[in-house]
């Protein structure tokens, strides 16, 4: 190889240090592509959920018993086939989130129910759920789809029968929609026993946060918003 040709190749290599293909062709080690630092891996989802004592604290000390963390979606479409209201009625529904094996779909979920002991007709309960997507854009798409559905389930009454028993009558309120969050107030009534709930779906990075909180009162419940905010604070931000 001539001295001039060696100088020419050296110049090409020096000018292409940031390009992996040229670096490899010049005999150097390919430069690894940077990994997005704000993506939450599936393995980190469980660490985003709040611990039971923290949930009880947010819920004003309610004696909520935590069930094991579930790594699958729920499926209640036979109880409530109206998909516009199913996603409002209960977090983490497979009919709402869709199948995980399609392009751009969710990849992993961690979901947990906490409720008061005994049979209190779900007057005191929390469902917290986090679902990961391959990219933040996919999480935003899910929020936009949910906003469209939730808008069709405002001021809506739902009566559900389970095992021949009527569940507490459920009624949604007005949708409060923002660019990164949906909020819906909900009331439940069973005879003279009433409760108020708040359902919040928000996004942070590539994670969808889905929280429903109910308390035995008629006042406006905001605990789902606080729980969702605390979960979001655990999600790393881009550096």
C-alpha positions in Angstrom: 0.0 0.0 0.0 1.4 3.4 -0.9 2.1 6.1 1.6 -0.5 8.3 0.0 -3.2 5.6 0.2 -2.4 5.0 3.9 -2.8 8.7 4.6 -6.2 8.7 2.8 -7.5 5.7 4.8 -6.3 7.3 8.1 -8.1 10.5 7.3 -11.3 8.6 6.6 -11.1 6.8 9.9 -10.4 9.9 11.9 -13.4 11.7 10.4 -15.8 8.8 11.1 -15.2 8.1 14.7 -18.8 8.5 15.6 -20.1 6.3 12.8 -20.1 2.6 13.8 -20.0 1.3 10.3 -16.9 3.2 9.2 -15.2 2.6 12.6 -15.6 -1.1 12.1 -14.3 -0.9 8.5 -11.2 0.9 9.7 -10.3 -1.9 12.1 -11.5 -0.1 15.3 -14.0 -1.3 17.9 -17.6 -0.2 16.9 -18.9 2.6 19.1 -21.9 1.3 21.0 -25.1 3.2 20.4 -26.4 5.1 23.5 -29.4 3.5 25.3 -32.2 5.9 26.3 -31.7 6.5 30.0 -35.4 7.4 30.6 -36.8 4.0 29.5 -37.9 1.9 32.4 -37.1 -1.8 32.0 -39.7 -4.5 32.7 -37.6 -5.7 35.6 -38.0 -2.4 37.4 -41.8 -2.2 37.4 -42.4 -3.9 40.7 -40.2 -1.2 42.4 -42.4 1.5 41.1 -45.5 0.4 43.1 -46.1 1.9 46.5 -45.6 -0.3 49.6 -48.7 -1.2 51.5 -47.8 1.1 54.5 -47.5 4.1 52.1 -50.9 3.3 50.5 -52.5 3.1 53.9 -51.0 6.4 54.8 -52.4 8.1 51.7 -55.7 6.5 52.4 -55.9 8.1 55.9 -54.9 5.0 57.7 -57.5 2.7 56.3 -56.7 -1.0 57.2 -56.1 -2.1 53.7 -54.8 -5.7 53.1 -52.4 -6.0 50.2 -52.9 -8.9 47.8 -49.8 -10.3 46.0 -48.5 -8.3 43.0 -50.0 -9.7 39.8 -48.0 -9.8 36.5 -51.1 -10.2 34.2 -53.9 -8.1 33.1 -57.4 -8.6 34.4 -60.4 -9.6 32.2 -63.9 -8.5 33.2 -65.3 -7.8 29.7 -68.1 -10.4 30.3 -69.2 -8.4 33.4 -69.0 -5.0 31.5 -68.9 -5.4 27.7 -69.1 -1.6 27.2 -65.4 -1.0 26.5 -65.8 2.7 26.8 -66.7 2.2 30.5 -64.7 -0.9 31.2 -61.4 1.0 31.3 -62.9 3.6 33.6 -64.5 1.0 35.9 -61.4 -1.0 36.6 -57.6 -0.6 35.9 -55.5 -3.1 34.0 -58.1 -4.7 31.8 -56.8 -6.8 28.9 -59.6 -5.7 26.6 -58.5 -2.2 27.0 -54.7 -2.6 26.9 -54.8 -5.2 24.2 -52.6 -8.2 23.5 -48.9 -7.8 24.4 -47.6 -9.6 21.3 -48.5 -7.0 18.7 -46.1 -4.2 17.4 -45.9 -1.3 19.8 -48.0 -3.0 22.4 -47.3 -3.1 26.2 -44.6 -5.5 27.3 -45.1 -6.0 31.0 -47.5 -5.1 33.8 -47.5 -5.1 37.6 -50.8 -4.8 39.3 -51.9 -4.9 42.9 -55.2 -4.8 44.8 -55.4 -3.5 48.4 -58.8 -3.6 50.2 -60.4 -3.5 53.6 -60.9 -6.8 55.3 -64.3 -8.4 55.4 -67.2 -7.7 53.1 -67.4 -3.9 52.9 -68.6 -4.0 49.2 -65.3 -2.5 48.1 -66.0 0.8 49.9 -62.3 1.0 50.9 -59.9 -0.2 48.2 -57.0 0.7 46.0 -55.8 -0.8 42.7 -52.4 0.3 41.6 -51.0 -0.7 38.2 -47.9 0.1 36.1 -47.5 -1.1 32.5 -44.4 -0.7 30.4 -44.3 0.1 26.7 -41.3 -0.1 24.3 -41.2 3.6 23.9 -42.8 6.8 25.4 -44.7 7.4 22.2 -46.6 4.1 22.6 -47.5 5.1 26.2 -48.8 8.4 24.9 -50.8 6.6 22.2 -52.5 4.5 24.9 -53.4 7.6 26.9 -54.9 9.2 23.8 -57.0 6.1 23.1 -58.2 6.0 26.7 -59.1 9.7 26.6 -61.4 9.0 23.6 -63.0 6.1 25.4 -63.4 7.8 28.8 -65.0 10.8 27.1 -67.8 8.5 26.0 -68.4 7.3 29.6 -69.0 10.5 31.5 -72.1 10.7 33.7 -72.8 7.1 33.0 -74.5 4.6 35.3 -73.4 0.9 35.4 -75.2 -1.9 37.1 -73.2 -5.2 37.2 -74.4 -8.6 38.5 -71.8 -11.1 39.7 -72.8 -14.7 40.7 -76.4 -13.6 40.7 -75.7 -10.7 43.1 -75.9 -7.1 42.2 -72.7 -5.2 42.7 -72.9 -1.6 44.1 -74.3 0.8 41.6 -71.5 2.7 39.9 -71.7 6.1 38.3 -69.0 8.1 36.6 -68.6 11.8 36.7 -67.0 14.3 34.3 -63.7 13.6 32.6 -60.7 15.8 33.5 -58.2 15.3 30.7 -54.7 16.8 30.4 -51.8 16.0 28.1 -50.3 13.4 30.5 -53.2 12.5 32.7 -56.8 11.4 32.8 -59.0 11.7 35.9 -62.5 10.5 36.5 -64.5 10.8 39.7 -66.8 7.9 40.5 -69.5 7.2 43.0 -70.7 3.8 44.3 -73.9 3.1 46.1 -75.3 0.0 47.8 -78.5 0.8 49.6 -77.6 3.5 52.2 -73.8 2.7 51.9 -72.0 5.0 49.6 -68.4 5.6 48.6 -66.5 7.9 46.4 -63.7 6.9 44.1 -61.1 8.5 41.8 -59.6 6.8 38.8 -56.4 8.2 37.3 -54.3 7.2 34.3 -51.1 9.0 33.7 -47.9 8.5 31.8 -44.2 8.9 32.7 -41.5 8.0 30.2 -42.6 4.6 28.7 -44.8 3.7 31.7 -48.6 3.9 32.0 -49.7 4.4 35.6 -53.2 3.3 36.4 -54.7 3.9 39.8 -58.2 3.6 41.3 -58.9 4.6 44.9 -62.2 4.4 46.8 -63.1 5.6 50.3 -66.4 5.3 52.3 -67.4 8.9 52.0 -69.3 11.3 49.8 -66.6 14.0 49.6 -64.4 14.3 46.6 -61.6 11.6 46.7 -58.2 12.6 45.4 -56.0 9.8 46.7 -55.6 8.1 43.3 -53.9 11.3 42.1 -51.5 11.3 45.0 -50.7 7.6 44.6 -50.1 8.1 40.8 -47.9 11.1 41.5 -45.8 9.1 44.0 -45.4 6.2 41.6 -44.4 8.7 38.9 -41.7 10.1 41.2 -40.0 6.7 41.1 -39.7 6.7 37.4 -36.2 8.0 36.3 -36.2 11.0 34.1 -33.9 11.6 31.1 -30.4 12.9 31.9 
